[in-house]
């Protein structure tokens, strides 16, 4: 997970959900998936990513 300060910097209108796309890491391009929101299974009390 990303630190809280990264999550807090997301735009205010950023919707929670599952996102997919492309990510660059060390010059390579990869398919990626990101979950942004609350996960009831883990009893999150704040947004995580």
Secondary structure, DSSP 8 states (H G I E B T S, - for coil): ---HHHHHTS-TT---EEEEEEEEETTEEEEEEEEEB--GGGT-SS-B-
